[in-house]
Amino acid sequence: MYKHEGSRGSGAPGWVLQRITGLLLVVVVIAHFFVMHGNYSSGHTYAAVLARMHDPFWKMFDLTFITVGLWHGLNGTWGIFRDYKMKPALSLTIFGVIILSGVAFWVLGVNTILSF
């Protein structure tokens, strides 16, 4: 007999967050493109990047970019793996590797941004 369990375990929250982070990434990538590539002197010199990194707005912008980009990419990767029927131990291992690599890269990115 089929038992309806609602959306529990369906991946619906990840699906919704994938769409939200995708929209945020579109905005952030467009802004990044215009700041970095719109004017050569505004983004391609070390002095220009260093000046931006001393501004709290640009630090928050870059922290948002890293956080949203990592979430979007790793959540999408996990969504691909969820499509395959795997043994629970393998699924848990892959999920753990995704989480650990996400945390490691996030800490590396945050440390780099906040070191300026």
N, C-alpha and C positions, 0 to 999 in steps of 0.2 A: 504494500500500500504506500502510495506517495504521501510524504509528510511535508507540508509547506513550512519552511523555516524563516520566511521573510528574506531580508537582504543580508542576514548574518552570514559571513563567510563568502559573500558574493563578489567582493572587491568593489562594491559601489562607492565607498568613500574614496578609495584610490582613484577610481575613474573620474569622479567629480574633481578631485584635487589635481588630477592630470590636466583637465581642461582649464582650471583656474590658473595653474602655473604656466600653462602654455600661453594664455592671454597675457599674463604678466611678462613672460619672456619676450613676446612680440614687442611690447612697449619698451622694455629695458634694452633689447637688442637694437631697436631703431634709434633710441637715444644714444646708446654707445656708439653706433655707427656714425651718427652726425657729429658727436663730440670728437671721436678719434679720427675720422676720415673727412669730415666736412671742411676742415682748414688744416693744412699741414702743420702749422706752428701750434695749433691748439692741442695736438695729441701725440705727435710722433717724436717729440724731443723728451729727453730725460727730465729736463727742467720743467716742462709743461706738466708731465705726469707727477713729478714731485710736488709742484705747486697745488695740483688738484688733490693730492693725497693728504695735504695739510688742512683741507676744507672738510669739516664734519659731514656736509651734505654728500660729497663725493665718496667719502668713506662708507656712509650708509648705502649709497647707491651701489657700490661695489660689493658690500656685504649682502645686499639684497640679491644682486646678480648671482653671486656664488651660491647662496642658500637656495634660491628658486631654481637655478640651473641644475644643481646637484639633485634636489628633490625630484625634479621633472625627469631627469635622465635615469636616476636609479629606480624611481617608481615605474617608469616605462620598461626598464630592464626586468624588474620583478614581474610586471604584467606579462611580458613575453614568456618568462619561465612558468608562470602560473597556468599558461595554456597547455602545458604538457603534463600528462599524468605521471607523477614521480612518486617514488617511495617517500614516506614522511621524513625519513632521516636525510635523504638527499635534498628534499625541499627545504628542510630546516638548515642544512649546511649552506646551501646557496643563498638563502635569505640572510643568514649570519654573515657570509662574506660580503654581500651587498651592503648590509648595515655597517659593518666594520670599515669597509673601504669608504663608504660615504662619510662616516665620522672622521676618519683619518684625513681625507681630502678637505673636508670642511674646516677642521682644525688647522691644517696647513694654510688654507686660503685666508682664514680669519687672522692667523698669526702674521702672515705676510702683510695684510692690509693694516692691521693695527700697529705694526712695527714702524710705520712712517710717522 
